Amino acid sequence: MISMLLQLFRGQPESYTKGAPAIAFAGGGTGGHLFPAIALAEEVRRHWPTSRMSFFCTKRPIDQNILSRTKFAYQPMSAPRWVGF
């Protein structure tokens, strides 16, 4: 995934790549969604230390429990459960 991000910024005008990327992650409710996103965010931060990342997650306690242990900003949001999916 990080290679896809690197390719995205290659060949872009200098004014576009001069600053670090700002990325929003959406998901939550289970660690299966959050842990891969956190790993990706950490890898992006390794390549761009000044990058800005935010997580938009559910209000379920697991999201706050997991994300509060990171250095990333997060915003809990109401997210109804989908039945039958």
C-alpha positions as CSV (number, residue, x, y, z in Angstrom):
1,M,0.0,0.0,0.0
2,I,2.8,2.4,0.8
3,S,4.2,1.8,-2.7
4,M,0.9,3.0,-4.1
5,L,1.2,6.2,-2.1
6,L,4.7,6.7,-3.2
7,Q,3.7,6.3,-6.8
8,L,0.9,8.7,-6.4
9,F,3.3,11.5,-5.4
10,R,6.0,10.7,-7.9
11,G,6.0,12.9,-11.0
12,Q,3.8,15.5,-9.4
13,P,4.6,19.2,-9.6
14,E,7.0,20.4,-6.8
15,S,4.3,22.6,-5.4
16,Y,2.1,19.6,-4.9
17,T,4.7,17.4,-3.2
18,K,6.4,20.2,-1.2
19,G,4.2,19.7,1.8
20,A,3.5,16.4,3.4
21,P,0.3,14.6,2.6
22,A,-2.9,14.9,4.6
23,I,-4.8,11.6,4.8
24,A,-8.1,10.6,6.4
25,F,-8.9,7.0,7.3
26,A,-12.5,5.9,7.8
27,G,-13.5,2.7,9.5
28,G,-13.8,1.1,12.8
29,G,-16.0,-1.0,15.0
30,T,-13.4,-3.9,14.9
31,G,-9.7,-4.2,15.2
32,G,-9.7,-5.8,11.8
33,H,-10.4,-2.4,10.3
34,L,-8.3,-0.3,12.6
35,F,-5.0,-2.2,12.9
36,P,-4.3,-2.3,9.2
37,A,-5.1,1.4,8.9
38,I,-2.9,2.3,11.8
39,A,0.0,0.3,10.3
40,L,-0.4,2.1,7.0
41,A,-0.6,5.5,8.8
42,E,2.6,4.7,10.7
43,E,4.4,3.7,7.4
44,V,3.3,7.0,5.8
45,R,4.5,8.9,8.8
46,R,7.9,7.1,8.5
47,H,8.2,8.4,4.9
48,W,6.7,11.8,5.6
49,P,7.3,12.7,9.3
50,T,5.2,15.9,8.9
51,S,2.2,14.2,7.3
52,R,-1.2,14.8,8.8
53,M,-3.5,11.9,9.4
54,S,-6.9,11.6,11.0
55,F,-9.1,8.7,11.7
56,F,-12.9,8.9,11.5
57,C,-14.3,5.9,13.5
58,T,-17.4,4.7,15.2
59,K,-18.3,5.6,18.8
60,R,-17.8,2.0,19.9
61,P,-15.4,1.6,22.8
62,I,-13.0,-0.6,20.9
63,D,-12.2,2.3,18.5
64,Q,-11.3,4.7,21.3
65,N,-9.4,2.0,23.2
66,I,-7.2,1.3,20.1
67,L,-6.8,4.8,18.7
68,S,-6.1,6.5,22.1
69,R,-2.9,4.5,22.2
70,T,-1.6,6.0,19.0
71,K,-0.4,9.5,18.2
72,F,-3.1,10.0,15.5
73,A,-6.1,12.3,15.8
74,Y,-9.4,10.6,15.7
75,Q,-13.0,11.6,15.6
76,P,-15.7,9.2,16.8
77,M,-18.9,9.4,14.7
78,S,-22.3,7.8,14.8
79,A,-22.4,4.9,12.4
80,P,-25.5,2.6,12.3
81,R,-25.0,-1.1,12.0
82,W,-25.9,-2.5,8.6
83,V,-28.0,-5.6,8.9
84,G,-27.6,-8.4,6.4
85,F,-24.2,-7.4,5.1
